[in-house]
């Protein structure tokens, strides 16, 4: 493989304890890092030199620059302190939270927001420290009419329909303003997202995150056009959601531990994780573009410069790294076998214009390598059929024992597995948007599944001589047993094993082929065969 230039521009041991947050000034001239050592360092964004150090009484857990770059807000214990960047003097102190401040964000030059372990979201005038709005969380106290959670489940409130509290049930872990500053979005360990009118604090929208987000949110970022919301999660996944509805758009898979921080860099998504790496992704397809390694402990925070040329990261190893964002085009760090890697990257000149025969040979070589790699990871099953999405970097495999498995093609990680059929899976197809899998088997059944979770959406039962089937047993010309179809049999499916499946271009129809020499067309426009 060709040697890639080291994307690390600077490595600075700026603190005596772990770095908990980093940020770039919108002006691009300075950056800041916050630490458990109770200090915030203002750094020259070009040389990494410490320009000034801002002291606090407790660990500094979060920070954010104002939109004009003149102010820096720092969350420490229950207080938010606002500093003049140029002079290093305190501009204002914001007090009101009863728990640790976990996140801060600016919506304008002076509009400031904070979220806390007290489950509340507050907005402030950064120039004076005056409280503007308070969005209280459910705590069973004061005006909250809900009952306290049990010891077994701290999120299990007995909620009252007329409870005036509209806030979070769990700790508020992340905040982000829309680019115009009019909407404040909060995320929590209770796995919900809430949208507030930024000045009044009025709740405008809320929704539960997708079921695949199992253990809460850690970080949020809004796309420049305000349509999409990027969410990092405790489980290691990253979801791109429709901001207004919460509908999942893209999933980014590759981190092996909690994603601590996410950011947009134009058409690239940047993420940091407890797995000690930064990853850069194509924002539209979800494909991994590059992995940056260098930190020796968890990456706690990432930030992107306004010109999108540099990335800043802080880590529990006490170091701050400056990275070259243009290295996002670097070769992927992956364990995918060579032929499969060539197929996924589309980097082989042989594939382009060499004819269908060579394409088929390369495909078979790549899938063969992937199958071998998967078998090494999960012995005890035999892959009988595969479907592949280059855009999503997804492999779906049907197995001899009837199970269906999905794999991350970049990392070889098993994403999901479910029992699909009673006998060997003989045909598979992915819908154009890759949200659905259709499978066929020697059991003659045709089944429609949700790709992410393996949820069964519909079944077309084959002719099987079981109850409800009016066909009869017979033999073909060679004397082998077969089913003789009855024209009056109400079952719509095939009478022999499925041999081939394909979705139509729009994903609303499925074609199925079988050993019964029939080609059938099914309508799946509403998720059900008709």
RODO-2510 file (C-alpha; in nm, 4 decimals, decimal comma):
residues 530
     n   res          X          Y          Z
     1     x     0,0000     0,0000     0,0000
     2     x     0,1260     0,3538    -0,0682
     3     x     0,2541     0,5452     0,2327
     4     x     0,0207     0,8219     0,3463
     5     x     0,1419     1,1508     0,4911
     6     x     0,1012     1,1727     0,8687
     7     x    -0,2196     1,3727     0,9229
     8     x    -0,1008     1,4912     1,2670
     9     x     0,0184     1,8520     1,2427
    10     x     0,0888     1,9179     1,6122
    11     x     0,0919     1,7193     1,9344
    12     x     0,0866     1,9201     2,2571
    13     x     0,0844     1,7987     2,6161
    14     x    -0,1049     2,1031     2,7348
    15     x    -0,2343     1,9793     3,0719
    16     x    -0,1403     1,7895     3,3867
    17     x    -0,4602     1,5823     3,3760
    18     x    -0,7009     1,4505     3,1124
    19     x    -0,8367     1,6883     2,8485
    20     x    -1,2178     1,6949     2,8640
    21     x    -1,3120     1,9439     2,5893
    22     x    -1,1618     2,1348     2,2954
    23     x    -1,2855     2,4101     2,0656
    24     x    -1,1696     2,6271     1,7757
    25     x    -1,2369     3,0009     1,7765
    26     x    -1,4600     3,1047     1,4823
    27     x    -1,1854     3,3529     1,3937
    28     x    -0,9417     3,0655     1,3409
    29     x    -0,6549     3,2315     1,5265
    30     x    -0,6835     3,0467     1,8584
    31     x    -0,8138     2,7235     2,0055
    32     x    -0,8990     2,6206     2,3602
    33     x    -0,8675     2,3071     2,5702
    34     x    -1,0347     2,2289     2,9031
    35     x    -0,9018     1,9818     3,1565
    36     x    -0,9650     1,7936     3,4769
    37     x    -0,6621     1,9845     3,6117
    38     x    -0,9074     2,2816     3,6567
    39     x    -0,7512     2,4928     3,3813
    40     x    -0,8443     2,6087     3,0328
    41     x    -0,5606     2,6824     2,7919
    42     x    -0,5892     2,9345     2,5099
    43     x    -0,3637     2,8037     2,2319
    44     x    -0,2203     2,9623     1,9192
    45     x    -0,3996     2,7682     1,6448
    46     x    -0,0897     2,7658     1,4223
    47     x     0,1950     2,6893     1,6629
    48     x     0,0055     2,5312     1,9524
    49     x     0,1787     2,7685     2,1956
    50     x    -0,0132     2,8433     2,5168
    51     x    -0,1140     3,2106     2,5071
    52     x    -0,2875     3,2179     2,8477
    53     x    -0,4227     2,9870     3,1147
    54     x    -0,7625     3,0358     3,2790
    55     x    -0,7989     2,8906     3,6281
    56     x    -1,1101     2,7381     3,7847
    57     x    -1,1926     2,5792     4,1189
    58     x    -1,3032     2,2458     3,9689
    59     x    -1,2491     2,0308     3,6601
    60     x    -1,3665     2,2071     3,3434
    61     x    -1,6017     1,9745     3,1589
    62     x    -1,7129     2,1848     2,8611
    63     x    -1,6351     2,4995     2,6667
    64     x    -1,7580     2,7044     2,3696
    65     x    -1,6546     3,0213     2,1859
    66     x    -1,9074     3,2963     2,1127
    67     x    -1,9980     3,3476     1,7473
    68     x    -1,7687     3,6516     1,7188
    69     x    -1,4839     3,4723     1,8951
    70     x    -1,4436     3,7326     2,1696
    71     x    -1,5890     3,5273     2,4573
    72     x    -1,5242     3,1768     2,5894
    73     x    -1,7782     2,9980     2,8108
    74     x    -1,6485     2,7241     3,0427
    75     x    -1,8607     2,4795     3,2394
    76     x    -1,7106     2,3770     3,5726
    77     x    -1,8985     2,2063     3,8547
    78     x    -2,2414     2,3835     3,8742
    79     x    -2,1233     2,7126     3,7232
    80     x    -2,0589     2,8576     3,3778
    81     x    -1,7837     3,1191     3,3652
    82     x    -1,7575     3,3532     3,0648
    83     x    -1,4100     3,4875     2,9820
    84     x    -1,2702     3,7596     2,7578
    85     x    -1,0508     3,5660     2,5152
    86     x    -0,8004     3,8459     2,4521
    87     x    -0,7524     3,9610     2,8111
    88     x    -0,8181     3,6418     3,0068
    89     x    -1,0500     3,8263     3,2465
    90     x    -1,3925     3,7115     3,3664
    91     x    -1,6817     3,8721     3,1791
    92     x    -1,9713     3,7027     3,3648
    93     x    -2,0587     3,4145     3,5935
    94     x    -2,3772     3,2119     3,5353
    95     x    -2,5166     3,0338     3,8430
    96     x    -2,8368     2,8360     3,8761
    97     x    -2,7719     2,4685     3,8035
    98     x    -2,7926     2,2188     4,0918
    99     x    -2,5808     1,9562     3,9172
   100     x    -2,2562     1,9436     3,7216
   101     x    -2,2576     2,1417     3,3948
   102     x    -2,1989     1,8861     3,1185
   103     x    -2,2283     2,1019     2,8057
   104     x    -2,2355     2,4631     2,6897
   105     x    -2,3121     2,6227     2,3519
   106     x    -2,3379     2,9710     2,2019
   107     x    -2,6287     3,0728     1,9761
   108     x    -2,4996     3,4245     1,9048
   109     x    -2,2413     3,6685     2,0352
   110     x    -2,4096     3,6716     2,3780
   111     x    -2,6821     3,4013     2,3808
   112     x    -2,5449     3,1112     2,5846
   113     x    -2,6961     2,7750     2,6825
   114     x    -2,5942     2,5074     2,9330
   115     x    -2,7069     2,1548     3,0198
   116     x    -2,6510     1,9731     3,3447
   117     x    -2,6752     1,6515     3,5427
   118     x    -2,9722     1,8183     3,7156
   119     x    -3,1595     1,7339     3,3885
   120     x    -3,2176     2,1026     3,3171
   121     x    -3,1377     2,3269     3,0207
   122     x    -3,0768     2,6974     3,0820
   123     x    -3,0087     2,9974     2,8589
   124     x    -2,8118     3,3032     2,9673
   125     x    -2,7033     3,6500     2,8637
   126     x    -2,3290     3,5888     2,8370
   127     x    -2,2515     3,9593     2,8758
   128     x    -2,4136     3,9861     3,2195
   129     x    -2,4670     3,6291     3,3429
   130     x    -2,8412     3,6926     3,3695
   131     x    -3,0706     3,3905     3,3374
   132     x    -3,3001     3,4095     3,0322
   133     x    -3,4948     3,0820     3,0445
   134     x    -3,5015     2,7621     3,2487
   135     x    -3,6193     2,4288     3,1062
   136     x    -3,6473     2,2124     3,4140
   137     x    -3,6091     1,8343     3,4033
   138     x    -3,8379     1,5777     3,5650
   139     x    -3,7196     1,5337     3,9225
   140     x    -4,0358     1,4741     4,1248
   141     x    -3,9841     1,8063     4,3061
   142     x    -4,1373     2,1542     4,3055
   143     x    -4,3821     2,1808     4,0146
   144     x    -4,3025     1,8314     3,8773
   145     x    -4,6015     1,6069     3,9529
   146     x    -4,4259     1,2872     3,8439
   147     x    -4,3169     1,0282     4,0995
   148     x    -3,9537     0,9568     4,1708
   149     x    -3,7828     0,6734     3,9812
   150     x    -3,7133     0,3379     4,1397
   151     x    -3,3682     0,2300     4,2513
   152     x    -3,3664    -0,0322     3,9762
   153     x    -3,4413     0,2098     3,6926
   154     x    -3,3534     0,5762     3,7394
   155     x    -3,5471     0,6723     3,4222
   156     x    -3,8710     0,4971     3,5250
   157     x    -4,0972     0,7871     3,6205
   158     x    -4,4693     0,7511     3,6709
   159     x    -4,5469     1,0441     3,4453
   160     x    -4,8572     1,2557     3,4916
   161     x    -5,0223     1,3749     3,1715
   162     x    -5,0769     1,7220     3,3134
   163     x    -4,7237     1,7608     3,4531
   164     x    -4,6094     2,1111     3,3546
   165     x    -4,2459     2,0027     3,3295
   166     x    -4,1360     1,9417     2,9702
   167     x    -3,7684     1,8711     3,0244
   168     x    -3,5516     1,5615     3,0230
   169     x    -3,5801     1,2593     3,2502
   170     x    -3,2051     1,1922     3,2364
   171     x    -2,8896     1,4016     3,2577
   172     x    -2,8438     1,6501     2,9739
   173     x    -2,5237     1,5479     2,7982
   174     x    -2,5115     1,7600     2,4819
   175     x    -2,6417     2,0859     2,3331
   176     x    -2,6255     2,2513     1,9936
   177     x    -2,7845     2,5627     1,8425
   178     x    -2,9208     2,5769     1,4894
   179     x    -2,6981     2,7888     1,2623
   180     x    -2,9400     3,0833     1,2892
   181     x    -2,9460     3,0570     1,6690
   182     x    -3,3258     3,0335     1,6876
   183     x    -3,3514     2,6721     1,7997
   184     x    -3,1624     2,4965     2,0782
   185     x    -3,1392     2,1163     2,0577
   186     x    -3,0628     1,9094     2,3670
   187     x    -2,9717     1,5420     2,4014
   188     x    -2,9784     1,3286     2,7111
   189     x    -2,8893     0,9920     2,8546
   190     x    -3,2676     0,9323     2,8564
   191     x    -3,2311     0,8775     2,4754
   192     x    -3,4555     1,1707     2,3816
   193     x    -3,3928     1,4831     2,1779
   194     x    -3,5736     1,8053     2,2611
   195     x    -3,5906     2,1280     2,0624
   196     x    -3,6436     2,4582     2,2408
   197     x    -3,7138     2,8126     2,1239
   198     x    -3,3782     2,9595     2,2161
   199     x    -3,4843     3,2809     2,3931
   200     x    -3,8135     3,1859     2,5606
   201     x    -3,7163     2,8252     2,6394
   202     x    -4,0504     2,7003     2,5044
   203     x    -4,0464     2,3325     2,4007
   204     x    -4,1157     2,3166     2,0265
   205     x    -4,0548     1,9482     1,9490
   206     x    -3,9262     1,6268     2,1039
   207     x    -3,8781     1,2696     1,9973
   208     x    -3,7317     0,9403     2,1093
   209     x    -3,4141     0,8400     1,9316
   210     x    -3,4139     0,5222     1,7154
   211     x    -3,4381     0,1919     1,9013
   212     x    -3,0858     0,1037     1,7824
   213     x    -2,9553     0,3775     2,0158
   214     x    -2,9611     0,1635     2,3261
   215     x    -2,7852     0,3682     2,5937
   216     x    -2,8192     0,7417     2,5455
   217     x    -2,6637     1,0346     2,3615
   218     x    -2,3186     1,1843     2,4124
   219     x    -2,2869     1,4539     2,1445
   220     x    -2,4827     1,6437     1,8795
   221     x    -2,4082     1,8494     1,5683
   222     x    -2,6424     2,0198     1,3186
   223     x    -2,5717     2,0313     0,9462
   224     x    -2,5068     2,3778     0,7958
   225     x    -2,8446     2,3700     0,6156
   226     x    -3,0247     2,2939     0,9463
   227     x    -3,1945     1,9838     0,8022
   228     x    -2,9932     1,7071     0,9665
   229     x    -2,8864     1,6213     1,3186
   230     x    -2,5777     1,4143     1,3911
   231     x    -2,5902     1,2116     1,7124
   232     x    -2,3058     1,0275     1,8852
   233     x    -2,4044     0,7517     2,1274
   234     x    -2,2825     0,5566     2,4272
   235     x    -2,2898     0,2300     2,2326
   236     x    -2,0381     0,3473     1,9723
   237     x    -2,2791     0,4224     1,6889
   238     x    -2,3411     0,7493     1,5075
   239     x    -2,6800     0,8352     1,3604
   240     x    -2,7678     1,1017     1,1081
   241     x    -3,1300     1,2022     1,1722
   242     x    -3,3852     1,4267     1,0102
   243     x    -3,3783     1,7212     1,2523
   244     x    -3,7532     1,7868     1,2470
   245     x    -3,8801     1,4269     1,2655
   246     x    -3,5962     1,2202     1,4092
   247     x    -3,6170     0,9749     1,1199
   248     x    -3,2801     0,7962     1,0663
   249     x    -3,1043     0,8915     0,7418
   250     x    -2,7601     0,7313     0,7693
   251     x    -2,5747     0,5132     1,0196
   252     x    -2,1983     0,5403     1,0679
   253     x    -2,0510     0,2146     1,1982
   254     x    -1,6886     0,1575     1,2882
   255     x    -1,6098     0,2732     1,6419
   256     x    -1,5760    -0,0102     1,8909
   257     x    -1,6550     0,1988     2,1994
   258     x    -1,8580     0,5044     2,3021
   259     x    -1,8552     0,7960     2,0584
   260     x    -1,7700     1,0982     2,2726
   261     x    -1,7848     1,3791     2,0181
   262     x    -1,9084     1,4514     1,6642
   263     x    -1,8749     1,7448     1,4241
   264     x    -1,9489     1,8404     1,0640
   265     x    -1,6684     1,9470     0,8290
   266     x    -1,8616     2,0246     0,5117
   267     x    -1,9423     1,6925     0,3497
   268     x    -1,7372     1,5057     0,6090
   269     x    -1,8363     1,3882     0,9562
   270     x    -1,5664     1,3800     1,2246
   271     x    -1,5991     1,1639     1,5353
   272     x    -1,3922     1,0854     1,8430
   273     x    -1,4302     0,7789     2,0614
   274     x    -1,3277     0,5918     2,3713
   275     x    -1,1535     0,3518     2,1304
   276     x    -0,8682     0,6124     2,1114
   277     x    -0,9335     0,7018     1,7454
   278     x    -1,0801     0,9782     1,5350
   279     x    -1,2749     0,8740     1,2271
   280     x    -1,3727     1,0743     0,9204
   281     x    -1,6810     0,9706     0,7242
   282     x    -1,8589     1,0639     0,4063
   283     x    -2,1650     1,2482     0,5394
   284     x    -2,4026     1,1350     0,2655
   285     x    -2,3142     0,7669     0,2326
   286     x    -2,1859     0,6894     0,5822
   287     x    -1,8695     0,5326     0,4390
   288     x    -1,5485     0,5578     0,6369
   289     x    -1,2916     0,7852     0,4716
   290     x    -1,0048     0,7743     0,7220
   291     x    -0,9058     0,6722     1,0733
   292     x    -0,6627     0,8900     1,2699
   293     x    -0,4575     0,7162     1,5371
   294     x    -0,2200     0,8785     1,7831
   295     x    -0,3897     0,9213     2,1175
   296     x    -0,2989     0,6643     2,3808
   297     x    -0,6266     0,6927     2,5710
   298     x    -0,9882     0,7860     2,4991
   299     x    -1,0573     1,0795     2,2688
   300     x    -1,2859     1,3012     2,4751
   301     x    -1,3596     1,5827     2,2295
   302     x    -1,3138     1,6896     1,8664
   303     x    -1,3606     2,0240     1,6915
   304     x    -1,3302     2,1463     1,3313
   305     x    -1,1914     2,4832     1,2232
   306     x    -1,4310     2,7131     1,0372
   307     x    -1,2253     2,6787     0,7161
   308     x    -1,2611     2,2978     0,7552
   309     x    -0,8873     2,2463     0,7075
   310     x    -0,7953     2,1413     1,0597
   311     x    -0,9304     1,9126     1,3293
   312     x    -0,8611     1,9503     1,6994
   313     x    -0,8810     1,6619     1,9457
   314     x    -0,8353     1,6253     2,3199
   315     x    -0,7758     1,3057     2,5107
   316     x    -0,7457     1,1458     2,8521
   317     x    -0,3754     1,1068     2,7679
   318     x    -0,3462     1,4848     2,8515
   319     x    -0,2598     1,5655     2,4891
   320     x    -0,4145     1,7991     2,2346
   321     x    -0,3649     1,7083     1,8672
   322     x    -0,4042     1,9286     1,5604
   323     x    -0,4835     1,7231     1,2470
   324     x    -0,4887     1,7915     0,8742
   325     x    -0,8535     1,7487     0,7689
   326     x    -0,7548     1,7121     0,4036
   327     x    -0,6146     1,3696     0,4894
   328     x    -0,9757     1,2497     0,4945
   329     x    -0,9006     1,1182     0,1469
   330     x    -0,6284     0,8957     0,2922
   331     x    -0,6473     0,5215     0,2552
   332     x    -0,8886     0,3570     0,4951
   333     x    -0,7585     0,1816     0,8046
   334     x    -0,9365    -0,1501     0,7744
   335     x    -0,8903    -0,5206     0,8157
   336     x    -1,0936    -0,5976     0,5038
   337     x    -0,9162    -0,8507     0,2759
   338     x    -0,7399    -0,7174    -0,0330
   339     x    -0,9858    -0,8184    -0,3055
   340     x    -1,2794    -0,7058    -0,0929
   341     x    -1,1019    -0,3794    -0,0182
   342     x    -1,0509    -0,3194    -0,3908
   343     x    -1,4171    -0,3897    -0,4520
   344     x    -1,5330    -0,1601    -0,1707
   345     x    -1,3009     0,1238    -0,2661
   346     x    -1,3758     0,0926    -0,6395
   347     x    -1,0064     0,1526    -0,6918
   348     x    -0,9283    -0,1128    -0,9501
   349     x    -0,8928    -0,0080    -1,3112
   350     x    -0,9645    -0,3675    -1,4097
   351     x    -1,3245    -0,3407    -1,2930
   352     x    -1,3966    -0,0419    -1,5143
   353     x    -1,4654    -0,1499    -1,8711
   354     x    -1,3244    -0,5003    -1,8411
   355     x    -1,6506    -0,6792    -1,9017
   356     x    -1,9060    -0,8619    -1,6944
   357     x    -1,7000    -1,1806    -1,6776
   358     x    -1,4094    -1,0142    -1,5005
   359     x    -1,6487    -0,8205    -1,2731
   360     x    -1,8069    -1,1497    -1,1723
   361     x    -1,4661    -1,3065    -1,1048
   362     x    -1,3541    -1,0102    -0,8925
   363     x    -1,6845    -1,0142    -0,7104
   364     x    -1,6528    -1,3846    -0,6333
   365     x    -1,2924    -1,3394    -0,5197
   366     x    -1,3882    -1,0520    -0,2908
   367     x    -1,6911    -1,2250    -0,1437
   368     x    -1,4858    -1,5414    -0,0983
   369     x    -1,2279    -1,3513     0,1057
   370     x    -1,4974    -1,1826     0,3105
   371     x    -1,6690    -1,5135     0,3774
   372     x    -1,3397    -1,6630     0,4973
   373     x    -1,2788    -1,3638     0,7244
   374     x    -1,6292    -1,3907     0,8667
   375     x    -1,5980    -1,7637     0,9218
   376     x    -1,2787    -1,7016     1,1185
   377     x    -1,4727    -1,4628     1,3412
   378     x    -1,7849    -1,6790     1,3822
   379     x    -1,7355    -2,0475     1,3209
   380     x    -2,0276    -2,2858     1,3163
   381     x    -2,2204    -2,1678     1,0120
   382     x    -2,1745    -2,1813     0,6369
   383     x    -2,2473    -1,8801     0,4181
   384     x    -2,4723    -1,9899     0,1327
   385     x    -2,5650    -1,6567    -0,0280
   386     x    -2,4633    -1,2902     0,0052
   387     x    -2,5900    -0,9445    -0,0844
   388     x    -2,3634    -0,6409    -0,0876
   389     x    -2,4002    -0,2617    -0,0705
   390     x    -2,0943    -0,0640    -0,1702
   391     x    -2,2651     0,2632    -0,0752
   392     x    -2,3361     0,1489     0,2795
   393     x    -2,0349    -0,0800     0,3164
   394     x    -2,2756    -0,3546     0,4185
   395     x    -2,2643    -0,7307     0,3656
   396     x    -2,5738    -0,9451     0,4239
   397     x    -2,5220    -1,3209     0,4435
   398     x    -2,7669    -1,6087     0,4424
   399     x    -2,6505    -1,9269     0,6105
   400     x    -2,7003    -2,2995     0,5748
   401     x    -2,8810    -2,3239     0,9067
   402     x    -3,1352    -2,0584     0,8118
   403     x    -2,9817    -1,7593     0,9907
   404     x    -2,9201    -1,4162     0,8345
   405     x    -2,6268    -1,1987     0,9390
   406     x    -2,5205    -0,8427     0,8530
   407     x    -2,1572    -0,7291     0,8592
   408     x    -1,9724    -0,3996     0,8399
   409     x    -1,7673    -0,4498     0,5235
   410     x    -1,4955    -0,2066     0,6370
   411     x    -1,4238    -0,3548     0,9778
   412     x    -1,5560    -0,7110     0,9519
   413     x    -1,7732    -0,6408     1,2584
   414     x    -2,0907    -0,8467     1,2977
   415     x    -2,3766    -0,5957     1,3173
   416     x    -2,6816    -0,8178     1,3588
   417     x    -2,7905    -1,1789     1,3384
   418     x    -3,1302    -1,3448     1,3410
   419     x    -3,2909    -1,6786     1,2622
   420     x    -3,4576    -1,6274     0,9272
   421     x    -3,5738    -1,9654     0,8011
   422     x    -3,6166    -2,3257     0,9066
   423     x    -3,3692    -2,4443     0,6423
   424     x    -3,0850    -2,3101     0,4299
   425     x    -3,1170    -1,9540     0,2952
   426     x    -3,0923    -1,9783    -0,0843
   427     x    -3,1613    -1,6215    -0,2047
   428     x    -3,1150    -1,2661    -0,0710
   429     x    -3,1650    -0,9109    -0,1965
   430     x    -3,1254    -0,5623    -0,0476
   431     x    -3,3702    -0,2814    -0,1231
   432     x    -3,2246     0,0222    -0,3057
   433     x    -3,2160     0,2253     0,0177
   434     x    -3,0734    -0,0799     0,2017
   435     x    -3,3410    -0,0569     0,4742
   436     x    -3,5009    -0,3904     0,3797
   437     x    -3,3778    -0,7431     0,3126
   438     x    -3,5831    -1,0030     0,1288
   439     x    -3,4840    -1,3657     0,1768
   440     x    -3,5838    -1,6998     0,0304
   441     x    -3,5106    -2,0524     0,1424
   442     x    -3,5373    -2,4214     0,0764
   443     x    -3,8452    -2,4017     0,2997
   444     x    -4,0064    -2,2178     0,0020
   445     x    -4,0974    -1,9157     0,2141
   446     x    -4,0300    -1,5577     0,1091
   447     x    -3,9656    -1,3120     0,3964
   448     x    -3,9191    -0,9364     0,4263
   449     x    -3,6989    -0,7966     0,7063
   450     x    -3,5749    -0,4633     0,8422
   451     x    -3,1997    -0,4615     0,7788
   452     x    -3,0905    -0,2901     1,1017
   453     x    -3,2735    -0,5073     1,3543
   454     x    -3,3892    -0,8142     1,1649
   455     x    -3,7543    -0,7347     1,2397
   456     x    -3,9868    -0,9502     1,0290
   457     x    -4,2235    -0,7318     0,8270
   458     x    -4,3985    -0,9836     0,6008
   459     x    -4,4059    -1,3497     0,4958
   460     x    -4,5165    -1,5164     0,1723
   461     x    -4,5681    -1,8800     0,2575
   462     x    -4,4733    -2,1375    -0,0002
   463     x    -4,6638    -2,4502    -0,1020
   464     x    -4,5524    -2,7008     0,1600
   465     x    -4,8370    -2,9533     0,2063
   466     x    -4,8907    -2,8165     0,5569
   467     x    -5,2257    -2,6987     0,6891
   468     x    -5,3925    -2,4630     0,4429
   469     x    -5,2044    -2,5958     0,1407
   470     x    -5,4301    -2,7806    -0,1083
   471     x    -5,1483    -2,9161    -0,3235
   472     x    -5,0456    -3,2803    -0,3276
   473     x    -4,7237    -3,4790    -0,3212
   474     x    -4,5909    -3,6153    -0,6496
   475     x    -4,2758    -3,6925    -0,8477
   476     x    -4,0941    -3,5320    -1,1372
   477     x    -3,9819    -3,7200    -1,4493
   478     x    -3,6655    -3,8345    -1,2741
   479     x    -3,8612    -3,9852    -0,9891
   480     x    -3,7672    -3,7188    -0,7318
   481     x    -4,0352    -3,6017    -0,4896
   482     x    -4,2001    -3,2719    -0,5712
   483     x    -4,5187    -3,0810    -0,5008
   484     x    -4,7944    -3,0917    -0,7605
   485     x    -4,9657    -2,7528    -0,7456
   486     x    -5,3406    -2,7229    -0,7157
   487     x    -5,4733    -2,4200    -0,9089
   488     x    -5,7244    -2,3640    -0,6290
   489     x    -5,4623    -2,3575    -0,3513
   490     x    -5,4900    -2,0215    -0,1692
   491     x    -5,1173    -1,9998    -0,0908
   492     x    -4,9500    -1,7422    -0,3180
   493     x    -4,5896    -1,8548    -0,2891
   494     x    -4,3535    -2,0903    -0,4688
   495     x    -4,3647    -2,4684    -0,4579
   496     x    -3,9864    -2,5227    -0,4748
   497     x    -3,6815    -2,3631    -0,3115
   498     x    -3,6193    -1,9961    -0,3942
   499     x    -3,3257    -1,9516    -0,6304
   500     x    -3,3189    -1,5785    -0,7051
   501     x    -3,4521    -1,2484    -0,5668
   502     x    -3,4273    -0,8876    -0,6857
   503     x    -3,5812    -0,5530    -0,5884
   504     x    -3,7114    -0,3159    -0,8537
   505     x    -3,5346     0,0191    -0,8961
   506     x    -3,7791     0,2030    -0,6677
   507     x    -3,7827    -0,0657    -0,4011
   508     x    -4,1600    -0,1102    -0,4232
   509     x    -4,1546    -0,4503    -0,5940
   510     x    -3,9654    -0,7774    -0,5600
   511     x    -3,9079    -1,0396    -0,8280
   512     x    -3,8668    -1,3988    -0,7125
   513     x    -3,7438    -1,7029    -0,9021
   514     x    -3,7704    -2,0634    -0,7918
   515     x    -3,6982    -2,4231    -0,8817
   516     x    -4,0665    -2,4474    -0,9752
   517     x    -3,9723    -2,2543    -1,2944
   518     x    -4,1973    -1,9639    -1,2008
   519     x    -4,1082    -1,5936    -1,1923
   520     x    -4,3340    -1,3977    -0,9584
   521     x    -4,3742    -1,0250    -0,8879
   522     x    -4,4671    -0,8954    -0,5422
   523     x    -4,5778    -0,5483    -0,4276
   524     x    -4,3905    -0,4379    -0,1152
   525     x    -4,4672    -0,0648    -0,1360
   526     x    -4,6190    -0,0655     0,2133
   527     x    -4,3932    -0,3293     0,3617
   528     x    -4,6328    -0,6151     0,2937
   529     x    -4,6596    -0,8604     0,0074
   530     x    -4,9974    -0,8482    -0,1667
***
